[in-house]
Structures are given as structure tokens and as C-alpha cells.
Amino acid sequence: MGSITVYSHLQACGIINDHLESCFRYQELIGQTDAVHKHKDGE
């Protein structure tokens, strides 16, 4: 099992929110869960 498989599984389970901040689902999902989201460079 590789890193891409694990990452994809975490996305499918809702643990990782990989939506762009401009996506309409991004804020909706952030408000519903404690999902991990990507930080911009420098954060």
C-alpha cells in the first residue's frame, strides 16, 4: 500500500479536505468537520 492509496483513502473518508478554498464545498466541509486542510506556503 503506497502513499497515494493512503492519501486517497483519507480524502474519501473525509479526514483530508482537499478542495480549493475557492470551491463552494470547502467552507461547507470545514464547518462540518475537523478535517485537515492544506496550508498555503509560509503558514
Full PDB file with SEQRES, HELIX, SHEET, SSBOND, CRYST1, ORIGX, SCALE, CONECT and MASTER records, all heavy atoms in Angstrom:
SEQRES   1 A   43  MET GLY SER ILE THR VAL TYR SER HIS LEU GLN ALA CYS          
SEQRES   2 A   43  GLY ILE ILE ASN ASP HIS LEU GLU SER CYS PHE ARG TYR          
SEQRES   3 A   43  GLN GLU LEU ILE GLY GLN THR ASP ALA VAL HIS LYS HIS          
SEQRES   4 A   43  LYS ASP GLY GLU                                              
HELIX    1 AA1 SER A    3  CYS A   13  1                                  11    
HELIX    2 AA2 PHE A   24  GLN A   32  1                                   9    
SHEET    1 AA1 2 ILE A  16  ASN A  17  0                                        
SHEET    2 AA1 2 VAL A  36  HIS A  37  1                                        
CRYST1    1.000    1.000    1.000  90.00  90.00  90.00 P 1           1          
ORIGX1      1.000000  0.000000  0.000000        0.00000                         
ORIGX2      0.000000  1.000000  0.000000        0.00000                         
ORIGX3      0.000000  0.000000  1.000000        0.00000                         
SCALE1      1.000000  0.000000  0.000000        0.00000                         
SCALE2      0.000000  1.000000  0.000000        0.00000                         
SCALE3      0.000000  0.000000  1.000000        0.00000                         
ATOM      1  N   MET A   1       0.860  -1.159   0.000  1.00  0.00           N  
ATOM      2  CA  MET A   1       0.000   0.000   0.000  1.00  0.00           C  
ATOM      3  C   MET A   1       0.910   1.227   0.000  1.00  0.00           C  
ATOM      4  O   MET A   1       1.788   1.363   0.841  1.00  0.00           O  
ATOM      5  CB  MET A   1      -0.883  -0.007   1.239  1.00  0.00           C  
ATOM      6  CG  MET A   1      -1.866   1.110   1.235  1.00  0.00           C  
ATOM      7  SD  MET A   1      -3.007   1.148   2.616  1.00  0.00           S  
ATOM      8  CE  MET A   1      -3.753  -0.421   2.548  1.00  0.00           C  
ATOM      9  N   GLY A   2       0.673   2.113  -0.948  1.00  0.00           N  
ATOM     10  CA  GLY A   2       1.528   3.277  -1.087  1.00  0.00           C  
ATOM     11  C   GLY A   2       0.904   4.549  -0.539  1.00  0.00           C  
ATOM     12  O   GLY A   2      -0.246   4.572  -0.086  1.00  0.00           O  
ATOM     13  N   SER A   3       1.675   5.600  -0.594  1.00  0.00           N  
ATOM     14  CA  SER A   3       1.240   6.888  -0.040  1.00  0.00           C  
ATOM     15  C   SER A   3       0.036   7.462  -0.792  1.00  0.00           C  
ATOM     16  O   SER A   3      -0.837   8.084  -0.181  1.00  0.00           O  
ATOM     17  CB  SER A   3       2.394   7.887  -0.053  1.00  0.00           C  
ATOM     18  OG  SER A   3       2.853   8.103  -1.376  1.00  0.00           O  
ATOM     19  N   ILE A   4      -0.037   7.260  -2.096  1.00  0.00           N  
ATOM     20  CA  ILE A   4      -1.170   7.785  -2.869  1.00  0.00           C  
ATOM     21  C   ILE A   4      -2.453   7.063  -2.472  1.00  0.00           C  
ATOM     22  O   ILE A   4      -3.510   7.693  -2.313  1.00  0.00           O  
ATOM     23  CB  ILE A   4      -0.906   7.655  -4.384  1.00  0.00           C  
ATOM     24  CG1 ILE A   4       0.242   8.581  -4.776  1.00  0.00           C  
ATOM     25  CG2 ILE A   4      -2.160   7.986  -5.188  1.00  0.00           C  
ATOM     26  CD1 ILE A   4       0.711   8.429  -6.205  1.00  0.00           C  
ATOM     27  N   THR A   5      -2.356   5.765  -2.268  1.00  0.00           N  
ATOM     28  CA  THR A   5      -3.526   4.984  -1.848  1.00  0.00           C  
ATOM     29  C   THR A   5      -4.019   5.448  -0.480  1.00  0.00           C  
ATOM     30  O   THR A   5      -5.220   5.641  -0.277  1.00  0.00           O  
ATOM     31  CB  THR A   5      -3.182   3.486  -1.801  1.00  0.00           C  
ATOM     32  OG1 THR A   5      -2.712   3.085  -3.085  1.00  0.00           O  
ATOM     33  CG2 THR A   5      -4.389   2.659  -1.408  1.00  0.00           C  
ATOM     34  N   VAL A   6      -3.103   5.633   0.447  1.00  0.00           N  
ATOM     35  CA  VAL A   6      -3.469   6.081   1.797  1.00  0.00           C  
ATOM     36  C   VAL A   6      -4.069   7.481   1.749  1.00  0.00           C  
ATOM     37  O   VAL A   6      -5.102   7.749   2.360  1.00  0.00           O  
ATOM     38  CB  VAL A   6      -2.252   6.041   2.744  1.00  0.00           C  
ATOM     39  CG1 VAL A   6      -2.577   6.665   4.082  1.00  0.00           C  
ATOM     40  CG2 VAL A   6      -1.774   4.613   2.920  1.00  0.00           C  
ATOM     41  N   TYR A   7      -3.446   8.382   1.001  1.00  0.00           N  
ATOM     42  CA  TYR A   7      -3.943   9.758   0.890  1.00  0.00           C  
ATOM     43  C   TYR A   7      -5.342   9.773   0.281  1.00  0.00           C  
ATOM     44  O   TYR A   7      -6.232  10.471   0.769  1.00  0.00           O  
ATOM     45  CB  TYR A   7      -2.976  10.593   0.050  1.00  0.00           C  
ATOM     46  CG  TYR A   7      -3.246  12.074   0.114  1.00  0.00           C  
ATOM     47  CD1 TYR A   7      -2.783  12.840   1.180  1.00  0.00           C  
ATOM     48  CD2 TYR A   7      -3.960  12.716  -0.893  1.00  0.00           C  
ATOM     49  CE1 TYR A   7      -3.020  14.194   1.243  1.00  0.00           C  
ATOM     50  CE2 TYR A   7      -4.207  14.080  -0.836  1.00  0.00           C  
ATOM     51  CZ  TYR A   7      -3.732  14.808   0.230  1.00  0.00           C  
ATOM     52  OH  TYR A   7      -3.977  16.147   0.296  1.00  0.00           O  
ATOM     53  N   SER A   8      -5.555   8.983  -0.759  1.00  0.00           N  
ATOM     54  CA  SER A   8      -6.867   8.904  -1.403  1.00  0.00           C  
ATOM     55  C   SER A   8      -7.919   8.354  -0.453  1.00  0.00           C  
ATOM     56  O   SER A   8      -9.061   8.817  -0.430  1.00  0.00           O  
ATOM     57  CB  SER A   8      -6.799   8.026  -2.653  1.00  0.00           C  
ATOM     58  OG  SER A   8      -5.952   8.608  -3.605  1.00  0.00           O  
ATOM     59  N   HIS A   9      -7.531   7.372   0.341  1.00  0.00           N  
ATOM     60  CA  HIS A   9      -8.448   6.811   1.330  1.00  0.00           C  
ATOM     61  C   HIS A   9      -8.835   7.868   2.372  1.00  0.00           C  
ATOM     62  O   HIS A   9     -10.012   7.994   2.731  1.00  0.00           O  
ATOM     63  CB  HIS A   9      -7.808   5.609   2.015  1.00  0.00           C  
ATOM     64  CG  HIS A   9      -8.640   5.033   3.108  1.00  0.00           C  
ATOM     65  ND1 HIS A   9      -9.785   4.315   2.869  1.00  0.00           N  
ATOM     66  CD2 HIS A   9      -8.488   5.080   4.445  1.00  0.00           C  
ATOM     67  CE1 HIS A   9     -10.313   3.952   4.018  1.00  0.00           C  
ATOM     68  NE2 HIS A   9      -9.541   4.402   4.988  1.00  0.00           N  
ATOM     69  N   LEU A  10      -7.868   8.639   2.834  1.00  0.00           N  
ATOM     70  CA  LEU A  10      -8.154   9.689   3.817  1.00  0.00           C  
ATOM     71  C   LEU A  10      -9.062  10.771   3.228  1.00  0.00           C  
ATOM     72  O   LEU A  10      -9.922  11.313   3.920  1.00  0.00           O  
ATOM     73  CB  LEU A  10      -6.852  10.295   4.341  1.00  0.00           C  
ATOM     74  CG  LEU A  10      -5.982   9.346   5.149  1.00  0.00           C  
ATOM     75  CD1 LEU A  10      -4.647  10.002   5.483  1.00  0.00           C  
ATOM     76  CD2 LEU A  10      -6.686   8.871   6.400  1.00  0.00           C  
ATOM     77  N   GLN A  11      -8.896  11.077   1.953  1.00  0.00           N  
ATOM     78  CA  GLN A  11      -9.791  12.017   1.278  1.00  0.00           C  
ATOM     79  C   GLN A  11     -11.206  11.456   1.227  1.00  0.00           C  
ATOM     80  O   GLN A  11     -12.174  12.156   1.524  1.00  0.00           O  
ATOM     81  CB  GLN A  11      -9.320  12.304  -0.146  1.00  0.00           C  
ATOM     82  CG  GLN A  11      -8.117  13.177  -0.255  1.00  0.00           C  
ATOM     83  CD  GLN A  11      -7.675  13.300  -1.690  1.00  0.00           C  
ATOM     84  OE1 GLN A  11      -7.490  12.305  -2.392  1.00  0.00           O  
ATOM     85  NE2 GLN A  11      -7.508  14.525  -2.141  1.00  0.00           N  
ATOM     86  N   ALA A  12     -11.327  10.198   0.838  1.00  0.00           N  
ATOM     87  CA  ALA A  12     -12.641   9.572   0.701  1.00  0.00           C  
ATOM     88  C   ALA A  12     -13.364   9.472   2.039  1.00  0.00           C  
ATOM     89  O   ALA A  12     -14.589   9.569   2.094  1.00  0.00           O  
ATOM     90  CB  ALA A  12     -12.489   8.184   0.082  1.00  0.00           C  
ATOM     91  N   CYS A  13     -12.619   9.306   3.109  1.00  0.00           N  
ATOM     92  CA  CYS A  13     -13.211   9.207   4.449  1.00  0.00           C  
ATOM     93  C   CYS A  13     -13.572  10.580   5.021  1.00  0.00           C  
ATOM     94  O   CYS A  13     -14.231  10.659   6.052  1.00  0.00           O  
ATOM     95  CB  CYS A  13     -12.240   8.526   5.403  1.00  0.00           C  
ATOM     96  SG  CYS A  13     -11.996   6.802   5.040  1.00  0.00           S  
ATOM     97  N   GLY A  14     -13.103  11.642   4.372  1.00  0.00           N  
ATOM     98  CA  GLY A  14     -13.400  12.979   4.856  1.00  0.00           C  
ATOM     99  C   GLY A  14     -12.414  13.497   5.884  1.00  0.00           C  
ATOM    100  O   GLY A  14     -12.632  14.542   6.489  1.00  0.00           O  
ATOM    101  N   ILE A  15     -11.325  12.793   6.075  1.00  0.00           N  
ATOM    102  CA  ILE A  15     -10.319  13.229   7.033  1.00  0.00           C  
ATOM    103  C   ILE A  15      -9.483  14.363   6.448  1.00  0.00           C  
ATOM    104  O   ILE A  15      -9.074  15.274   7.152  1.00  0.00           O  
ATOM    105  CB  ILE A  15      -9.440  12.036   7.465  1.00  0.00           C  
ATOM    106  CG1 ILE A  15     -10.310  11.029   8.216  1.00  0.00           C  
ATOM    107  CG2 ILE A  15      -8.258  12.486   8.299  1.00  0.00           C  
ATOM    108  CD1 ILE A  15      -9.644   9.718   8.511  1.00  0.00           C  
ATOM    109  N   ILE A  16      -9.243  14.303   5.153  1.00  0.00           N  
ATOM    110  CA  ILE A  16      -8.484  15.354   4.461  1.00  0.00           C  
ATOM    111  C   ILE A  16      -9.429  16.094   3.524  1.00  0.00           C  
ATOM    112  O   ILE A  16     -10.071  15.489   2.675  1.00  0.00           O  
ATOM    113  CB  ILE A  16      -7.305  14.761   3.675  1.00  0.00           C  
ATOM    114  CG1 ILE A  16      -6.288  14.165   4.636  1.00  0.00           C  
ATOM    115  CG2 ILE A  16      -6.664  15.818   2.785  1.00  0.00           C  
ATOM    116  CD1 ILE A  16      -5.112  13.508   3.969  1.00  0.00           C  
ATOM    117  N   ASN A  17      -9.526  17.406   3.705  1.00  0.00           N  
ATOM    118  CA  ASN A  17     -10.322  18.258   2.818  1.00  0.00           C  
ATOM    119  C   ASN A  17      -9.375  18.817   1.775  1.00  0.00           C  
ATOM    120  O   ASN A  17      -8.593  19.711   2.055  1.00  0.00           O  
ATOM    121  CB  ASN A  17     -10.980  19.389   3.611  1.00  0.00           C  
ATOM    122  CG  ASN A  17     -11.795  20.318   2.734  1.00  0.00           C  
ATOM    123  OD1 ASN A  17     -11.940  20.095   1.544  1.00  0.00           O  
ATOM    124  ND2 ASN A  17     -12.317  21.359   3.324  1.00  0.00           N  
ATOM    125  N   ASP A  18      -9.450  18.298   0.570  1.00  0.00           N  
ATOM    126  CA  ASP A  18      -8.527  18.696  -0.484  1.00  0.00           C  
ATOM    127  C   ASP A  18      -9.168  19.661  -1.481  1.00  0.00           C  
ATOM    128  O   ASP A  18      -8.625  19.903  -2.542  1.00  0.00           O  
ATOM    129  CB  ASP A  18      -8.016  17.448  -1.207  1.00  0.00           C  
ATOM    130  CG  ASP A  18      -6.657  17.648  -1.831  1.00  0.00           C  
ATOM    131  OD1 ASP A  18      -5.920  18.530  -1.376  1.00  0.00           O  
ATOM    132  OD2 ASP A  18      -6.330  16.916  -2.775  1.00  0.00           O  
ATOM    133  N   HIS A  19     -10.325  20.213  -1.131  1.00  0.00           N  
ATOM    134  CA  HIS A  19     -10.981  21.182  -2.003  1.00  0.00           C  
ATOM    135  C   HIS A  19     -10.210  22.499  -1.984  1.00  0.00           C  
ATOM    136  O   HIS A  19      -9.593  22.852  -0.982  1.00  0.00           O  
ATOM    137  CB  HIS A  19     -12.411  21.455  -1.537  1.00  0.00           C  
ATOM    138  CG  HIS A  19     -13.340  20.303  -1.750  1.00  0.00           C  
ATOM    139  ND1 HIS A  19     -14.127  20.187  -2.861  1.00  0.00           N  
ATOM    140  CD2 HIS A  19     -13.592  19.198  -0.999  1.00  0.00           C  
ATOM    141  CE1 HIS A  19     -14.834  19.078  -2.793  1.00  0.00           C  
ATOM    142  NE2 HIS A  19     -14.524  18.445  -1.664  1.00  0.00           N  
ATOM    143  N   LEU A  20     -10.237  23.220  -3.085  1.00  0.00           N  
ATOM    144  CA  LEU A  20      -9.642  24.547  -3.133  1.00  0.00           C  
ATOM    145  C   LEU A  20     -10.471  25.489  -2.263  1.00  0.00           C  
ATOM    146  O   LEU A  20     -11.676  25.306  -2.115  1.00  0.00           O  
ATOM    147  CB  LEU A  20      -9.619  25.076  -4.569  1.00  0.00           C  
ATOM    148  CG  LEU A  20      -8.787  24.280  -5.572  1.00  0.00           C  
ATOM    149  CD1 LEU A  20      -8.998  24.857  -6.969  1.00  0.00           C  
ATOM    150  CD2 LEU A  20      -7.331  24.287  -5.192  1.00  0.00           C  
ATOM    151  N   GLU A  21      -9.826  26.505  -1.706  1.00  0.00           N  
ATOM    152  CA  GLU A  21     -10.558  27.453  -0.865  1.00  0.00           C  
ATOM    153  C   GLU A  21     -11.640  28.185  -1.646  1.00  0.00           C  
ATOM    154  O   GLU A  21     -12.619  28.632  -1.073  1.00  0.00           O  
ATOM    155  CB  GLU A  21      -9.596  28.449  -0.226  1.00  0.00           C  
ATOM    156  CG  GLU A  21      -8.752  27.818   0.852  1.00  0.00           C  
ATOM    157  CD  GLU A  21      -7.886  28.806   1.565  1.00  0.00           C  
ATOM    158  OE1 GLU A  21      -8.345  29.961   1.772  1.00  0.00           O  
ATOM    159  OE2 GLU A  21      -6.757  28.447   1.929  1.00  0.00           O  
ATOM    160  N   SER A  22     -11.487  28.289  -2.956  1.00  0.00           N  
ATOM    161  CA  SER A  22     -12.487  28.963  -3.784  1.00  0.00           C  
ATOM    162  C   SER A  22     -13.672  28.052  -4.118  1.00  0.00           C  
ATOM    163  O   SER A  22     -14.680  28.518  -4.636  1.00  0.00           O  
ATOM    164  CB  SER A  22     -11.839  29.469  -5.071  1.00  0.00           C  
ATOM    165  OG  SER A  22     -11.272  28.388  -5.785  1.00  0.00           O  
ATOM    166  N   CYS A  23     -13.578  26.771  -3.816  1.00  0.00           N  
ATOM    167  CA  CYS A  23     -14.646  25.818  -4.100  1.00  0.00           C  
ATOM    168  C   CYS A  23     -15.802  26.016  -3.117  1.00  0.00           C  
ATOM    169  O   CYS A  23     -15.589  26.251  -1.930  1.00  0.00           O  
ATOM    170  CB  CYS A  23     -14.107  24.391  -3.980  1.00  0.00           C  
ATOM    171  SG  CYS A  23     -15.354  23.119  -4.230  1.00  0.00           S  
ATOM    172  N   PHE A  24     -17.024  25.913  -3.604  1.00  0.00           N  
ATOM    173  CA  PHE A  24     -18.188  26.129  -2.748  1.00  0.00           C  
ATOM    174  C   PHE A  24     -18.279  25.089  -1.631  1.00  0.00           C  
ATOM    175  O   PHE A  24     -18.865  25.347  -0.585  1.00  0.00           O  
ATOM    176  CB  PHE A  24     -19.478  26.125  -3.583  1.00  0.00           C  
ATOM    177  CG  PHE A  24     -19.882  24.763  -4.105  1.00  0.00           C  
ATOM    178  CD1 PHE A  24     -20.808  23.997  -3.411  1.00  0.00           C  
ATOM    179  CD2 PHE A  24     -19.333  24.259  -5.270  1.00  0.00           C  
ATOM    180  CE1 PHE A  24     -21.178  22.745  -3.880  1.00  0.00           C  
ATOM    181  CE2 PHE A  24     -19.704  23.010  -5.744  1.00  0.00           C  
ATOM    182  CZ  PHE A  24     -20.626  22.255  -5.045  1.00  0.00           C  
ATOM    183  N   ARG A  25     -17.690  23.915  -1.817  1.00  0.00           N  
ATOM    184  CA  ARG A  25     -17.746  22.856  -0.799  1.00  0.00           C  
ATOM    185  C   ARG A  25     -16.729  23.061   0.323  1.00  0.00           C  
ATOM    186  O   ARG A  25     -16.873  22.502   1.398  1.00  0.00           O  
ATOM    187  CB  ARG A  25     -17.499  21.496  -1.448  1.00  0.00           C  
ATOM    188  CG  ARG A  25     -18.607  21.017  -2.324  1.00  0.00           C  
ATOM    189  CD  ARG A  25     -19.799  20.543  -1.537  1.00  0.00           C  
ATOM    190  NE  ARG A  25     -19.483  19.304  -0.847  1.00  0.00           N  
ATOM    191  CZ  ARG A  25     -20.146  18.857   0.209  1.00  0.00           C  
ATOM    192  NH1 ARG A  25     -21.151  19.515   0.683  1.00  0.00           N  
ATOM    193  NH2 ARG A  25     -19.797  17.741   0.790  1.00  0.00           N  
ATOM    194  N   TYR A  26     -15.681  23.846   0.078  1.00  0.00           N  
ATOM    195  CA  TYR A  26     -14.599  23.998   1.046  1.00  0.00           C  
ATOM    196  C   TYR A  26     -15.109  24.487   2.397  1.00  0.00           C  
ATOM    197  O   TYR A  26     -14.924  23.833   3.416  1.00  0.00           O  
ATOM    198  CB  TYR A  26     -13.526  24.949   0.494  1.00  0.00           C  
ATOM    199  CG  TYR A  26     -12.383  25.162   1.455  1.00  0.00           C  
ATOM    200  CD1 TYR A  26     -11.337  24.253   1.501  1.00  0.00           C  
ATOM    201  CD2 TYR A  26     -12.345  26.260   2.303  1.00  0.00           C  
ATOM    202  CE1 TYR A  26     -10.280  24.433   2.376  1.00  0.00           C  
ATOM    203  CE2 TYR A  26     -11.307  26.442   3.187  1.00  0.00           C  
ATOM    204  CZ  TYR A  26     -10.272  25.530   3.220  1.00  0.00           C  
ATOM    205  OH  TYR A  26      -9.236  25.708   4.096  1.00  0.00           O  
ATOM    206  N   GLN A  27     -15.746  25.649   2.425  1.00  0.00           N  
ATOM    207  CA  GLN A  27     -16.228  26.210   3.689  1.00  0.00           C  
ATOM    208  C   GLN A  27     -17.309  25.349   4.316  1.00  0.00           C  
ATOM    209  O   GLN A  27     -17.382  25.211   5.532  1.00  0.00           O  
ATOM    210  CB  GLN A  27     -16.734  27.635   3.492  1.00  0.00           C  
ATOM    211  CG  GLN A  27     -15.637  28.653   3.271  1.00  0.00           C  
ATOM    212  CD  GLN A  27     -14.662  28.712   4.442  1.00  0.00           C  
ATOM    213  OE1 GLN A  27     -15.032  28.567   5.602  1.00  0.00           O  
ATOM    214  NE2 GLN A  27     -13.399  28.914   4.118  1.00  0.00           N  
ATOM    215  N   GLU A  28     -18.142  24.762   3.486  1.00  0.00           N  
ATOM    216  CA  GLU A  28     -19.199  23.886   3.979  1.00  0.00           C  
ATOM    217  C   GLU A  28     -18.609  22.697   4.737  1.00  0.00           C  
ATOM    218  O   GLU A  28     -19.076  22.339   5.819  1.00  0.00           O  
ATOM    219  CB  GLU A  28     -20.018  23.407   2.783  1.00  0.00           C  
ATOM    220  CG  GLU A  28     -21.296  22.706   3.129  1.00  0.00           C  
ATOM    221  CD  GLU A  28     -22.091  22.381   1.872  1.00  0.00           C  
ATOM    222  OE1 GLU A  28     -22.181  23.233   0.972  1.00  0.00           O  
ATOM    223  OE2 GLU A  28     -22.590  21.247   1.815  1.00  0.00           O  
ATOM    224  N   LEU A  29     -17.564  22.108   4.186  1.00  0.00           N  
ATOM    225  CA  LEU A  29     -16.935  20.951   4.828  1.00  0.00           C  
ATOM    226  C   LEU A  29     -16.136  21.349   6.064  1.00  0.00           C  
ATOM    227  O   LEU A  29     -16.122  20.619   7.053  1.00  0.00           O  
ATOM    228  CB  LEU A  29     -16.032  20.227   3.824  1.00  0.00           C  
ATOM    229  CG  LEU A  29     -16.774  19.562   2.675  1.00  0.00           C  
ATOM    230  CD1 LEU A  29     -15.784  19.047   1.643  1.00  0.00           C  
ATOM    231  CD2 LEU A  29     -17.665  18.449   3.172  1.00  0.00           C  
ATOM    232  N   ILE A  30     -15.475  22.494   6.016  1.00  0.00           N  
ATOM    233  CA  ILE A  30     -14.712  22.967   7.179  1.00  0.00           C  
ATOM    234  C   ILE A  30     -15.656  23.183   8.355  1.00  0.00           C  
ATOM    235  O   ILE A  30     -15.325  22.873   9.497  1.00  0.00           O  
ATOM    236  CB  ILE A  30     -13.943  24.269   6.845  1.00  0.00           C  
ATOM    237  CG1 ILE A  30     -12.798  23.974   5.883  1.00  0.00           C  
ATOM    238  CG2 ILE A  30     -13.410  24.937   8.108  1.00  0.00           C  
ATOM    239  CD1 ILE A  30     -11.719  23.073   6.428  1.00  0.00           C  
ATOM    240  N   GLY A  31     -16.842  23.689   8.085  1.00  0.00           N  
ATOM    241  CA  GLY A  31     -17.803  23.937   9.150  1.00  0.00           C  
ATOM    242  C   GLY A  31     -18.387  22.662   9.743  1.00  0.00           C  
ATOM    243  O   GLY A  31     -18.843  22.657  10.880  1.00  0.00           O  
ATOM    244  N   GLN A  32     -18.357  21.566   9.004  1.00  0.00           N  
ATOM    245  CA  GLN A  32     -18.969  20.319   9.456  1.00  0.00           C  
ATOM    246  C   GLN A  32     -18.011  19.397  10.183  1.00  0.00           C  
ATOM    247  O   GLN A  32     -18.435  18.558  10.969  1.00  0.00           O  
ATOM    248  CB  GLN A  32     -19.555  19.562   8.258  1.00  0.00           C  
ATOM    249  CG  GLN A  32     -20.730  20.227   7.631  1.00  0.00           C  
ATOM    250  CD  GLN A  32     -21.235  19.449   6.426  1.00  0.00           C  
ATOM    251  OE1 GLN A  32     -20.704  18.400   6.072  1.00  0.00           O  
ATOM    252  NE2 GLN A  32     -22.255  19.967   5.783  1.00  0.00           N  
ATOM    253  N   THR A  33     -16.727  19.506   9.917  1.00  0.00           N  
ATOM    254  CA  THR A  33     -15.777  18.530  10.452  1.00  0.00           C  
ATOM    255  C   THR A  33     -14.522  19.207  10.965  1.00  0.00           C  
ATOM    256  O   THR A  33     -14.315  20.403  10.777  1.00  0.00           O  
ATOM    257  CB  THR A  33     -15.339  17.528   9.371  1.00  0.00           C  
ATOM    258  OG1 THR A  33     -14.563  18.225   8.398  1.00  0.00           O  
ATOM    259  CG2 THR A  33     -16.518  16.864   8.701  1.00  0.00           C  
ATOM    260  N   ASP A  34     -13.687  18.417  11.568  1.00  0.00           N  
ATOM    261  CA  ASP A  34     -12.355  18.860  11.966  1.00  0.00           C  
ATOM    262  C   ASP A  34     -11.334  18.371  10.955  1.00  0.00           C  
ATOM    263  O   ASP A  34     -10.230  17.977  11.297  1.00  0.00           O  
ATOM    264  CB  ASP A  34     -12.000  18.309  13.352  1.00  0.00           C  
ATOM    265  CG  ASP A  34     -12.863  18.889  14.446  1.00  0.00           C  
ATOM    266  OD1 ASP A  34     -13.322  20.034  14.280  1.00  0.00           O  
ATOM    267  OD2 ASP A  34     -13.080  18.212  15.461  1.00  0.00           O  
ATOM    268  N   ALA A  35     -11.714  18.376   9.686  1.00  0.00           N  
ATOM    269  CA  ALA A  35     -10.859  17.833   8.628  1.00  0.00           C  
ATOM    270  C   ALA A  35      -9.553  18.614   8.542  1.00  0.00           C  
ATOM    271  O   ALA A  35      -9.495  19.814   8.794  1.00  0.00           O  
ATOM    272  CB  ALA A  35     -11.585  17.920   7.282  1.00  0.00           C  
ATOM    273  N   VAL A  36      -8.531  17.903   8.154  1.00  0.00           N  
ATOM    274  CA  VAL A  36      -7.235  18.517   7.903  1.00  0.00           C  
ATOM    275  C   VAL A  36      -7.314  19.195   6.547  1.00  0.00           C  
ATOM    276  O   VAL A  36      -7.899  18.673   5.614  1.00  0.00           O  
ATOM    277  CB  VAL A  36      -6.128  17.434   7.880  1.00  0.00           C  
ATOM    278  CG1 VAL A  36      -4.794  18.035   7.509  1.00  0.00           C  
ATOM    279  CG2 VAL A  36      -6.057  16.727   9.215  1.00  0.00           C  
ATOM    280  N   HIS A  37      -6.751  20.393   6.437  1.00  0.00           N  
ATOM    281  CA  HIS A  37      -6.721  21.054   5.140  1.00  0.00           C  
ATOM    282  C   HIS A  37      -5.318  21.560   4.870  1.00  0.00           C  
ATOM    283  O   HIS A  37      -4.537  21.780   5.774  1.00  0.00           O  
ATOM    284  CB  HIS A  37      -7.747  22.191   5.051  1.00  0.00           C  
ATOM    285  CG  HIS A  37      -7.577  23.240   6.089  1.00  0.00           C  
ATOM    286  ND1 HIS A  37      -8.067  23.116   7.373  1.00  0.00           N  
ATOM    287  CD2 HIS A  37      -6.950  24.437   6.050  1.00  0.00           C  
ATOM    288  CE1 HIS A  37      -7.760  24.201   8.072  1.00  0.00           C  
ATOM    289  NE2 HIS A  37      -7.085  25.004   7.291  1.00  0.00           N  
ATOM    290  N   LYS A  38      -5.004  21.702   3.607  1.00  0.00           N  
ATOM    291  CA  LYS A  38      -3.675  22.134   3.210  1.00  0.00           C  
ATOM    292  C   LYS A  38      -3.468  23.587   3.591  1.00  0.00           C  
ATOM    293  O   LYS A  38      -4.363  24.416   3.482  1.00  0.00           O  
ATOM    294  CB  LYS A  38      -3.508  21.989   1.698  1.00  0.00           C  
ATOM    295  CG  LYS A  38      -3.453  20.574   1.228  1.00  0.00           C  
ATOM    296  CD  LYS A  38      -3.211  20.537  -0.266  1.00  0.00           C  
ATOM    297  CE  LYS A  38      -3.104  19.129  -0.765  1.00  0.00           C  
ATOM    298  NZ  LYS A  38      -2.839  19.091  -2.201  1.00  0.00           N  
ATOM    299  N   HIS A  39      -2.255  23.887   4.032  1.00  0.00           N  
ATOM    300  CA  HIS A  39      -1.887  25.265   4.329  1.00  0.00           C  
ATOM    301  C   HIS A  39      -1.155  25.855   3.134  1.00  0.00           C  
ATOM    302  O   HIS A  39      -0.442  25.157   2.422  1.00  0.00           O  
ATOM    303  CB  HIS A  39      -0.971  25.326   5.552  1.00  0.00           C  
ATOM    304  CG  HIS A  39      -1.667  24.977   6.820  1.00  0.00           C  
ATOM    305  ND1 HIS A  39      -2.496  25.857   7.477  1.00  0.00           N  
ATOM    306  CD2 HIS A  39      -1.689  23.846   7.550  1.00  0.00           C  
ATOM    307  CE1 HIS A  39      -2.975  25.291   8.555  1.00  0.00           C  
ATOM    308  NE2 HIS A  39      -2.507  24.053   8.628  1.00  0.00           N  
ATOM    309  N   LYS A  40      -1.320  27.134   2.943  1.00  0.00           N  
ATOM    310  CA  LYS A  40      -0.584  27.823   1.896  1.00  0.00           C  
ATOM    311  C   LYS A  40       0.873  27.908   2.307  1.00  0.00           C  
ATOM    312  O   LYS A  40       1.225  27.843   3.485  1.00  0.00           O  
ATOM    313  CB  LYS A  40      -1.134  29.242   1.695  1.00  0.00           C  
ATOM    314  CG  LYS A  40      -2.556  29.267   1.199  1.00  0.00           C  
ATOM    315  CD  LYS A  40      -3.020  30.691   1.093  1.00  0.00           C  
ATOM    316  CE  LYS A  40      -4.490  30.735   0.758  1.00  0.00           C  
ATOM    317  NZ  LYS A  40      -5.039  32.074   0.874  1.00  0.00           N  
ATOM    318  N   ASP A  41       1.765  28.070   1.341  1.00  0.00           N  
ATOM    319  CA  ASP A  41       3.188  28.216   1.652  1.00  0.00           C  
ATOM    320  C   ASP A  41       3.383  29.391   2.586  1.00  0.00           C  
ATOM    321  O   ASP A  41       2.767  30.439   2.440  1.00  0.00           O  
ATOM    322  CB  ASP A  41       3.992  28.448   0.369  1.00  0.00           C  
ATOM    323  CG  ASP A  41       4.039  27.212  -0.512  1.00  0.00           C  
ATOM    324  OD1 ASP A  41       3.812  26.102   0.027  1.00  0.00           O  
ATOM    325  OD2 ASP A  41       4.309  27.338  -1.711  1.00  0.00           O  
ATOM    326  N   GLY A  42       4.210  29.202   3.579  1.00  0.00           N  
ATOM    327  CA  GLY A  42       4.511  30.281   4.529  1.00  0.00           C  
ATOM    328  C   GLY A  42       3.639  30.281   5.755  1.00  0.00           C  
ATOM    329  O   GLY A  42       3.849  31.056   6.673  1.00  0.00           O  
ATOM    330  N   GLU A  43       2.644  29.417   5.833  1.00  0.00           N  
ATOM    331  CA  GLU A  43       1.787  29.367   7.031  1.00  0.00           C  
ATOM    332  C   GLU A  43       2.352  28.402   8.038  1.00  0.00           C  
ATOM    333  O   GLU A  43       2.944  27.441   7.764  1.00  0.00           O  
ATOM    334  CB  GLU A  43       0.369  28.957   6.670  1.00  0.00           C  
ATOM    335  CG  GLU A  43      -0.398  30.047   6.020  1.00  0.00           C  
ATOM    336  CD  GLU A  43      -1.870  29.672   5.849  1.00  0.00           C  
ATOM    337  OE1 GLU A  43      -2.266  28.530   6.168  1.00  0.00           O  
ATOM    338  OE2 GLU A  43      -2.625  30.510   5.394  1.00  0.00           O  
TER     339      GLU A  43                                                      
MASTER        0    0    0    2    2    0    0    6  338    1    0    4          
END                                                                             
